[in-house]
Amino acid sequence: MKAPRTTRATQTVAAELAEVALPTETTDLGGAGALGRSLAAHGTSLRTPKGMGDLLPPEANARRTLTRVVLETFELSGYDLVTTPLFEHAAVVERGSESLDPRDLLRFVEPESGEVAVLRPDITPQIARVIATRMSGHPAPWRLCYEGRVIRRRRGRARSHQQITQAGVECVGIAGPEADTEIVLLANRACEDAKLPEFRIELSQVTIAQSVLETLPQVLHVPVSEALARKDQAALESLLREAKIPFAAADKLLALTEYYGDLDVIAQARRALRWPAAQAALANLAEIVERLSKLGLEHRLGVDLSDARGAAYYTGMSFAVLAAGPGEPIGMGGRYDRLLRRFGMDQPATGFAFDLENLQWALREAGVGALVGAPLRLAIAGGTEAQRDALATQLRQRRIVAATLPDHSDERTCLAFARAWGYDGTLVLTRTAVRFLRARDAAEKVVKPGDLAAIIALQAWAQLSTKTSTKG
């Protein structure tokens, strides 16, 4: 039954979707003019909704460059870009997200049809819909990549929605470990292309815990999975004891908290976890590890058999990409062979997605400055207006960002501008030379007037990494 139309719901969602460049922190509305004073008088905040946020320069520029690097890595491996809408009919999202609590979705009524729609919490079900309805005639495998925002509900007591920008891939139509290996290798390659120096790929196999969870009441699946993920034996034992779970099942679940660490965990688990589902899952995981090791990834890999949080979604190998900084994975993925079936097309599938905010945070934590492919950004001061404009035009023709500063004549103000706006340096024109000042530390190189080649050659020097642990 279609829900009645409602103008208020539509207006609310339109406001949520509008990406207006307002300040995220507003403690003084004096500079906002009459509008700001009026809003302040009525108690209205100019802050973004809780869990939402603006991305300002230079972080927005860095995000765009990072997205370009990641998507190019995907596309070079044969993954074609697809773009899906920001919101979907609720029936599509609920069909593709059986583990999602419907109460966590942001809903509204589509005014044209009266259908209930939701802001997407995940892009993978949308890809499944696209393949099943619009690309079913294409020969397998389907290799697709995507980038976009999703809206998720935070965990914990103070729950609110948050926006996450994802970039990911889906490989549909290949059932064996070859595709799982391909996906993990692609995640590794994307991290390397983004110049992330240190990261770890932790492999799991959800069917081990899944085979035990299926014997428990449904109400226990989430709390037991979360206790397993925390390696919290005391909490897990308490849950199982209070629910009067038989000893055999409880013992299997408690044992899983011990199996995480380096790759030798798999051999240890194969000796101890003797039930058939566990043995089959561990054999599958061992084959994937062997394939990845032959490809030179052994030093990146770890194992965590206790992570069962994706047990309602994944159907085999799953993994998380970890790095210093965010305190949570920068990317997650795995095999999910049941999803396409819900859209009327029974196909095996595997994939993964980066949380681009977390990946960007990890890069900052690692001291990675400008990404490969990021254009050189220069501010030009000094000289005459004609000289500044002529140099800026020549630089722009060579794909270099060039902004003129007609009102900045001294070194201090030029560097302050460059640092505030994320420029790599400033060019100060004099009668006899061009002074190239690096923004981060005011280091200087001098080149001859008109020597564009010398300026371009200084890009690596200008974009030299500097470590910062501030999250943008």
Sequence and secondary structure as in RCSB ss.txt:
>XXXX:A:sequence
MKAPRTTRATQTVAAELAEVALPTETTDLGGAGALGRSLAAHGTSLRTPKGMGDLLPPEANARRTLTRVVLETFE
LSGYDLVTTPLFEHAAVVERGSESLDPRDLLRFVEPESGEVAVLRPDITPQIARVIATRMSGHPAPWRLCYEGRV
IRRRRGRARSHQQITQAGVECVGIAGPEADTEIVLLANRACEDAKLPEFRIELSQVTIAQSVLETLPQVLHVPVS
EALARKDQAALESLLREAKIPFAAADKLLALTEYYGDLDVIAQARRALRWPAAQAALANLAEIVERLSKLGLEHR
LGVDLSDARGAAYYTGMSFAVLAAGPGEPIGMGGRYDRLLRRFGMDQPATGFAFDLENLQWALREAGVGALVGAP
LRLAIAGGTEAQRDALATQLRQRRIVAATLPDHSDERTCLAFARAWGYDGTLVLTRTAVRFLRARDAAEKVVKPG
DLAAIIALQAWAQLSTKTSTKG
>XXXX:A:secstr
      HHHHHHHHHHH      S  S GGGGHHHHHHHHHTT   S  TT     TTHHHHHHHHHHHHHHHHH
HTT EE    SEEEHHHHHHH TTS GGGS EEE TTT  EEEE S SHHHHHHHHHHHSTTS S EEEEEEEEE
EEE  SSS  EEEEEEEEEEEES  SHHHHHHHHHHHHHHHHHTT    EEEEEEHHHHHHHHTTS GGGHHHHH
HHHHTT HHHHHHHHHHTT  HHHHHHHHHHTT EESTHHHHHHHHH  SHHHHHHHHHHHHHHHHHHHTT GGG
EEEETT  TTTTT  SEEEEEE TTTSS SEEEEE TTTGGGGT    EEEEEEEHHHHHHHHHHTT  S TT  
 EEEEEES HHHHHHHHHHHHTTT EEEE TT  SHHHHHHHHHHTT SEEEEE SS EEEEETTT  EEEE TT
 HHHHHHTHHHHT         
